[in-house]
Amino acid sequence: MAADDQPGGATAGTESKSPRRARISRVAGRRDRDLLDAEAAAAAEQEAADAANPSERTSRAGRNLPAAIGVGVGLGGLIIASLFVYRPSFAVIVGLAVLYGSYELSKALGTASVRASLTPILVGGVTILVSAWERGPNGLVIALLLSVVGVIVWRLAEGSAGFLQDVGASMFVLLYVPTLASFAILSVHADDGAARIIAFVATVVCSDTGGYASGVLFGRHPLAPIISKAKTWEGFAGSVVACSAAGILFMTLTFHQEWWKGLLFGLAIVVTATLGDLGESMIKRDIGVKDMGTLLPGHGGIMDRLDSLLPCAAVAYFILSAYAPVS
């Protein structure tokens, strides 16, 4: 008798699995709908609050715009001052942001029952940054490998339940926050390190600002509706224009290179910044949180500001090293 004709054969097995797959799909779909409903309810609540308190109106993106601008200007001024007054202080600022960002991300993952090993993450993060400052790229790689070993050894003492999940989450935090941030440390070491940091940060800011302005004025078509309702193709187009202009200006006027290199720099930054923003939005949607924290008024947590900057730090380092090498 053929396998397909036997009772309980392949066909029956497939049919027995179908209800389970359907249940999983229904649960996942219900969770996404619940998150969307929560966002809609929050938006409606905010509109009511705005009507009652006109002086505390938020932006269309659901943020307190005056507070967001104030915090952004303050952070920008702090970074510029650190670069020109005492450059090692920039590394200290990066280190503090990395430590708190790693803490924020680890705690946020904990809401989804994922236990990132915070102690080796924080120790490893500092080690990675210091090694990048003192030993360059080679020191960064060695420190990262030692940090990974430290995470594994630390987690062994907590038993086998959830071992792979927890170690994977801890490695993700190490790679995402201190490792990517260390490329900013590498960039600032160049003779024109201050210009390199300002070029990369300002271009990322142009991506956020251009995207926000264009999205508010013209946004109609969602860019990635499953991940973020706020992102639109019109906003992305504004980011492309703003980043391209910033890249060309920085590359020609600051680094004295051809304009097309600046255009490629700007396009690389806008794509990376957008993917970084969407990637963090996907993480937040998966674990069911709106913001990673509440430290920065009008922004959320530290990680809500680092989401675009972290991957762009690595991209900017490699592009500027290739197109505008240190003489």
C-alpha angles and dihedrals in degrees: 000000000000119000091244090055096050118101111256091013129144094301093052091047091053091049091049091055095047097077090051091051090047091051091050091049091048092050092048092046092047091051092052091047091050091052092049091048090050091052091049091049091049090050091050091048091050092050089053091049091049091052091051095043111031091174091064100050118154129215124264087260089063096256134122095251100197091049091046092051092046093050092045093051091046093051091046091052091049092052094048092048092050091051096052104029101044116349098202087063087068088062089051091052090049090049093052091048091049094050094049093040091052090049092049094049093045092051092046090053088051090065086067092050093258111136111209112191098245100185098056089040092057094042091045092047093055090045092052093050095045091047091050090051095046104031107021124220094340092054090048093055095046092047091049092052092048090048091053090052089049092053092051094047092046093051093049090073092061098062135251100286108111092353098144093043094050096044090047091052092048092050089048091055091048093050096040101047118021097024095051092040090054090070088067087054090052092049096051091056092071119097088251092037094131090057092048093052093046091048094053097041094044092049091051089049088052088054092053095042097043091046093048095048095044092043094051093046102038109007112137109131118064115234096203109358094176091058106029131005092197097063116088135177089240090055091049089052089054090051091051093052094046095046093045091053092046092047093051093047095048095044095048102035102033105029097025095228133137117290094239090062088056090050091053090046091053093046092048091051095048093050093046094045092050093048090047091052093047091045092056090045088055091051091050092047091049094053094036104243130128097209133012090233147331103246097111116054112230092012109056118224133353090263090056087065098037095052093092099028097056100060091036090057090064094043092048092049094054096041095047091044089055101038101031106026119184109263 
